[in-house]
Amino acid sequence: MIEPTPKNVRRRKRQQRARRRLAGTPQRPRLCVFRSLKQIYAQVIDDESGRTLAAAGSHEKQLGLANGGNLAAAQAVGKAIAGKAQQQGVATVVFDRGGYPYHGRVKALAEAAREAGLKF
């Protein structure tokens, strides 16, 4: 088994600390972000029922991205997740940055989702 890197261990601790305070409800689900070196993903999750209401990632063909690990990809995923969430009837979410700093790609995704109509 591969041991997690110390950097990922610290990120998971930050993630768990944040998740103690915030949770997604049916009225206000959680917008969760996962960032890897090559891609970025977002999910809208109702934690009470344990369901994913909407999901988007930079790997999706319909976004037409050549590179999934840059700011343009994060903005495209932010717009896509906002559109998919609104199709499910979700207008307001709780933002979960997943233990990552609110900077760079995470910030770009959040701002693009706000511009596309999600409130948080």
Secondary structure, 3 states (H helix, E strand, C coil): CCCCCHHHHHHHHHHHHHHHHCCCCCCCCEEEEEECCCCEEEEEEECCCCEEEEEEECCCHHHCCCCCCCHHHHHHHHHHHHHHHHHCCCCECEEECCCCCCCCHHHHHHHHHHHCCCEC
